[in-house]
Amino acid sequence: MITTWRARPVLVRDGALAVLAALVIVGYPLLGPAADTARAAPSLLWVALVCAACAPLTLRRRLPMTAALASCAAVLLAKLLDQPETGTWVTVAAFASAAYHAGRRRWPPTVAVVCWLLVLDLVQLGSLAQPTGLITSVTSGLAPVAFGHVLRLRHDHAEQAALLRLAQERARIAREVHDVVGHHLSAIRLQAVGARRATAADAGQALTVIAEISATALAETRRLLGLLRDDPPADGDADLRALVARLSHQGLRVRLDGAPPGEDVPPQVRYAVYRIVQESLTNVMRHSGVRRAAVRIGRADGALTAAVEDDGHAVPGQDVPGESGGLRGMRDRVTSLGGTFSAGPRSPHGWRVSVRIPVGCQKAERPDASGDLS
């Protein structure tokens, strides 16, 4: 029912609020003793002034300050005509609403409500009230306005948080697309270049590999869509052994040292390690010009460690280009899980990508990662 009500136009909802406020103000005196003639028979002028004070609530979102000023004018007019209470609380609520909908211009509702309360005291008492009474009166009017400002600040904060989440989601989508599409397109390109220089038989084999890579890319893209819907990754989505075997079939000899992450590792961590290894090996194929690489997986101090190494031409101390989009994507994956990431030349030569992600595991012996490639 609440959802149905919120689906109605704003003018309808605010108009219903104005009618309800007027009915409450007009109906309250009728609940008094029947002998009280003044209560039993309110004048038409008073009823008209009550409606004039409540009607501006209909426009409290479209014209917030105009609605508040129109309501306070009706209340002041009722006081000048010596009429009963016409709904001062309605005007205060209108100013609170104006404070909420005023956006960055927050001072007009505050100044207007203070001036209105001072004029109201002057009309009621013929002079301004004593300091204590004046402070009480102004405070009672400023409190709802301050409440409106606070609600606005919370609303703006929630909007900023939503925009931040949207930006993070877009970055995540871009990272996933980069990893899936970039990896397989790089492999297809290498096979196509090789086929162009090969014999007819070898070219046919390369085309077969290209077909297999394309099918794998389509399957991973479908799984990616499930991941973007926040579905947990399946076990097969993070199969490092299958990745190593596939790349070895495509021409890059990859050695896997250590056991891939098991069921005791959270799926998000397994999937992140898989994507980081995949992106690192893609970079080996794309940039290093070598045909051998090593992947080392280990556990240490409640964390999962992974490293990808090649024996390319990079050497320690050599100037390297700035961090690419792929490296930034890997770093973002690791830091989002509370881990650390590093990438750069290794000794004596080659490139090394290393990650460490806490998983709360018990300390276990880590495989030796100091040997050279063989």
C-alpha positions in Angstrom: 0.0 0.0 0.0 2.9 2.4 0.8 4.5 1.6 -2.6 1.2 2.4 -4.3 0.9 5.7 -2.4 4.4 6.7 -3.3 3.7 5.9 -7.0 1.0 8.7 -7.1 1.9 12.2 -8.4 3.6 14.6 -6.0 0.8 17.1 -6.2 -1.8 14.4 -5.3 0.2 13.3 -2.2 0.9 16.9 -1.0 -2.7 17.9 -1.8 -3.9 15.1 0.4 -1.6 16.2 3.2 -3.0 19.8 3.0 -6.6 18.5 3.2 -5.7 16.3 6.1 -4.0 19.2 8.0 -7.1 21.4 7.4 -9.5 18.7 8.6 -7.5 18.2 11.8 -7.4 22.0 12.6 -11.1 22.5 11.8 -12.3 19.3 13.5 -10.3 19.7 16.7 -12.6 22.5 18.2 -15.7 20.4 17.4 -14.4 17.8 19.9 -14.9 20.3 22.7 -18.0 20.5 25.0 -21.2 21.0 23.1 -22.1 24.0 25.4 -19.1 25.9 24.1 -20.8 27.8 21.3 -17.5 29.2 20.0 -16.1 25.7 19.6 -19.3 24.2 18.3 -19.8 26.7 15.5 -16.6 27.9 14.0 -17.0 30.9 11.7 -16.7 30.6 8.0 -13.9 33.3 8.0 -11.9 31.2 10.4 -12.4 28.0 8.3 -11.4 30.0 5.1 -8.2 31.2 6.9 -7.4 27.6 8.0 -7.7 26.4 4.4 -5.6 29.3 3.3 -2.9 28.3 5.8 -2.9 24.6 4.8 -3.5 24.9 1.0 0.1 26.0 0.3 1.4 22.6 1.5 0.2 21.3 -2.0 3.2 23.2 -3.5 5.7 22.6 -0.8 8.0 20.7 -3.1 7.7 22.7 -6.3 7.7 26.2 -4.6 9.0 25.5 -1.1 9.6 29.1 0.0 6.5 30.5 -1.7 4.4 27.9 0.0 5.9 28.6 3.5 5.5 32.4 3.0 1.8 32.0 1.9 1.0 29.9 4.9 2.6 32.3 7.4 0.7 35.2 5.7 -2.6 33.4 6.3 -1.7 32.8 10.0 -0.7 36.4 10.5 -3.9 37.6 8.8 -5.9 35.4 11.2 -4.1 37.0 14.2 -4.7 40.5 12.9 -8.4 39.7 12.5 -8.5 38.3 16.1 -9.4 34.8 14.9 -8.6 31.5 16.8 -5.6 29.4 16.2 -5.4 28.6 12.4 -2.5 26.2 12.5 0.8 27.7 13.4 2.3 24.3 13.4 1.4 23.9 9.8 3.4 27.0 8.9 6.4 25.7 10.9 6.1 22.4 9.1 6.1 24.3 5.8 9.3 26.1 6.7 10.9 22.8 7.7 9.9 21.4 4.3 11.3 24.5 2.6 14.6 24.0 4.5 14.7 20.4 3.2 13.9 21.4 -0.4 16.0 24.6 -0.5 19.1 22.8 -1.6 22.3 24.9 -1.0 20.3 28.1 -0.3 19.7 27.2 3.4 19.6 30.6 4.9 16.2 31.9 3.5 14.0 29.5 5.4 15.9 30.2 8.6 15.7 34.0 8.3 12.1 33.9 7.2 10.9 31.7 10.1 12.7 33.9 12.7 11.1 37.1 11.2 7.7 35.5 11.0 7.8 34.4 14.7 8.9 37.9 15.8 6.1 39.6 13.9 3.6 37.0 15.3 4.7 37.8 18.8 4.4 41.5 18.1 0.9 41.1 16.7 -0.3 38.9 19.6 1.2 40.9 22.5 1.4 44.4 21.0 5.1 44.3 21.7 8.0 41.8 21.6 7.9 39.2 24.3 10.3 39.1 27.3 13.7 37.7 26.4 13.0 34.2 27.8 9.7 33.9 26.0 11.2 35.3 22.8 14.0 32.7 22.9 11.5 29.9 23.5 9.4 31.1 20.7 12.2 31.4 18.2 13.8 28.1 19.3 10.5 26.3 18.8 10.4 27.6 15.2 14.0 27.0 14.4 14.1 23.4 15.7 11.9 22.0 12.8 13.9 24.1 10.3 17.1 22.7 11.6 15.6 19.2 11.4 14.8 19.9 7.8 18.4 20.9 7.2 19.6 17.7 8.8 17.3 15.5 6.7 18.6 17.3 3.6 22.2 16.7 4.6 21.5 13.0 5.1 19.7 12.8 1.8 22.7 14.4 0.0 25.1 12.1 1.8 23.0 9.1 0.7 23.0 10.4 -2.9 26.8 10.8 -2.9 27.2 7.3 -1.5 25.0 5.9 -4.2 27.0 7.8 -6.9 30.2 6.4 -5.4 28.8 2.9 -5.4 27.8 3.4 -9.1 31.3 4.6 -10.0 32.8 1.6 -8.2 30.4 -0.8 -10.0 31.3 0.8 -13.4 35.0 0.3 -12.6 34.4 -3.3 -11.6 32.5 -3.9 -14.9 35.4 -2.3 -16.9 37.9 -4.4 -15.1 36.1 -7.6 -15.7 35.5 -6.8 -19.4 39.2 -5.9 -19.7 40.4 -9.1 -18.1 38.0 -11.5 -20.0 38.1 -9.9 -23.5 41.7 -8.7 -23.4 43.1 -12.1 -22.4 41.3 -14.0 -25.1 41.7 -11.5 -27.9 45.4 -11.4 -27.2 45.6 -15.2 -27.5 43.6 -15.1 -30.7 45.9 -12.5 -32.2 49.0 -14.5 -31.4 47.4 -17.6 -33.0 46.4 -15.6 -36.1 49.9 -14.1 -36.5 51.4 -17.6 -36.2 48.9 -19.1 -38.7 49.8 -16.5 -41.3 53.5 -17.6 -41.2 52.8 -21.4 -40.9 52.2 -24.2 -43.3 48.7 -25.3 -44.3 48.6 -28.0 -41.7 49.8 -25.7 -38.9 47.4 -23.0 -40.0 44.5 -25.5 -39.7 45.7 -26.3 -36.1 45.9 -22.6 -35.3 42.4 -22.0 -36.5 41.2 -24.9 -34.3 42.9 -23.2 -31.3 41.3 -19.9 -32.3 37.9 -21.6 -32.4 38.5 -23.1 -28.9 39.6 -19.7 -27.5 36.5 -18.0 -29.0 34.2 -20.6 -27.3 36.0 -20.1 -24.0 35.7 -16.3 -24.3 32.0 -16.6 -24.9 31.6 -18.9 -21.9 33.5 -16.6 -19.6 31.5 -13.6 -20.9 28.3 -15.4 -19.9 29.8 -16.1 -16.5 30.9 -12.5 -16.2 27.3 -11.4 -16.6 26.3 -13.6 -13.7 29.2 -12.2 -11.7 28.0 -8.6 -12.4 24.6 -9.7 -11.0 26.5 -10.5 -7.8 26.1 -14.2 -8.2 29.0 -16.0 -6.5 31.6 -17.4 -8.9 31.4 -21.1 -9.5 34.3 -23.3 -8.7 35.1 -23.8 -12.4 35.5 -20.1 -12.8 38.7 -20.1 -10.8 40.4 -23.2 -12.1 44.1 -22.3 -12.3 45.1 -25.7 -13.6 42.7 -25.4 -16.5 44.0 -21.9 -17.3 47.6 -23.1 -17.3 46.8 -26.1 -19.5 44.9 -23.9 -21.9 47.7 -21.3 -22.2 50.3 -24.1 -22.6 48.2 -25.4 -25.5 48.2 -21.9 -27.0 52.0 -21.7 -27.0 53.0 -20.3 -23.6 54.7 -22.8 -21.4 53.4 -22.2 -17.9 54.6 -24.0 -14.7 52.3 -24.0 -11.7 54.1 -24.3 -8.4 51.9 -24.9 -5.3 48.3 -26.0 -4.9 45.6 -23.8 -6.3 43.3 -22.2 -3.7 40.9 -24.7 -2.2 37.4 -24.7 -0.7 38.7 -23.1 2.5 39.5 -19.9 0.6 36.5 -17.5 0.0 35.2 -17.6 -3.6 35.9 -13.9 -4.1 39.5 -14.5 -3.2 39.8 -17.5 -5.5 38.3 -15.6 -8.4 40.5 -12.6 -7.8 43.6 -14.7 -7.8 42.5 -16.4 -11.0 41.9 -13.1 -12.8 45.2 -11.7 -11.6 47.1 -14.7 -12.8 45.2 -14.7 -16.1 45.9 -11.0 -16.7 49.6 -11.4 -15.8 50.0 -14.3 -18.2 48.2 -12.3 -20.9 50.8 -9.5 -20.4 53.6 -12.1 -20.7 52.2 -13.2 -24.1 51.5 -9.6 -25.2 54.6 -7.7 -24.0 57.5 -9.9 -22.9 58.3 -11.8 -26.1 59.1 -15.0 -24.1 57.3 -18.4 -24.1 57.8 -19.5 -20.5 56.3 -18.3 -17.3 55.8 -19.6 -13.7 52.9 -19.2 -11.4 53.6 -19.7 -7.7 50.8 -20.2 -5.1 51.3 -20.4 -1.4 50.0 -19.7 2.1 51.7 -17.7 4.8 50.5 -16.1 8.1 46.8 -16.4 7.3 47.1 -15.1 3.8 47.1 -16.5 0.2 50.1 -15.5 -1.9 50.4 -15.6 -5.6 53.2 -14.6 -8.0 53.6 -14.7 -11.8 57.1 -14.5 -13.2 58.7 -14.5 -16.6 62.3 -14.4 -17.8 61.9 -11.4 -20.2 64.3 -8.6 -20.8 63.3 -6.3 -17.9 66.0 -5.9 -15.3 66.0 -4.2 -11.8 66.6 -0.5 -11.9 65.4 -0.2 -15.5 63.0 2.6 -16.2 59.5 1.1 -16.7 56.4 2.8 -18.1 53.6 4.0 -15.8 51.0 1.7 -14.4 48.7 0.5 -17.1 45.0 -0.1 -16.9 45.6 -3.8 -16.4 47.9 -3.3 -13.5 45.5 -0.8 -11.9 42.7 -3.3 -12.3 44.8 -6.0 -10.6 45.7 -3.6 -7.8 42.1 -2.6 -7.3 41.1 -6.2 -7.0 43.6 -6.9 -4.3 43.1 -3.8 -2.3 39.3 -4.3 -2.3 40.0 -7.6 -0.5 42.4 -6.0 2.0 45.6 -7.4 0.3 48.8 -6.0 -1.1 50.0 -5.9 -4.7 53.3 -5.3 -6.4 54.6 -5.5 -10.0 58.0 -4.8 -11.5 61.3 -6.2 -12.8 62.9 -9.1 -10.9 66.4 -10.3 -10.5 68.3 -11.2 -12.6 65.9 -10.3 -15.3 62.2 -10.6 -16.2 59.0 -9.4 -14.7 57.2 -10.4 -11.5 53.6 -9.7 -10.3 53.0 -10.6 -6.6 49.9 -10.4 -4.5 49.1 -11.2 -0.9 45.4 -11.5 0.2 44.4 -12.3 3.8 42.0 -15.3 4.1 42.2 -16.1 7.8 44.0 -19.4 7.1 46.4 -21.1 9.5 50.1 -20.6 8.8 51.3 -23.2 6.2 54.6 -23.8 4.5 54.9 -21.8 1.3 56.5 -23.3 -1.8 60.0 -22.0 -2.7 59.6 -18.9 -4.9 63.3 -18.1 -5.2 64.3 -20.4 -8.1 64.7 -19.4 -11.6 62.5 -20.6 -14.5 63.4 -23.9 -16.1 
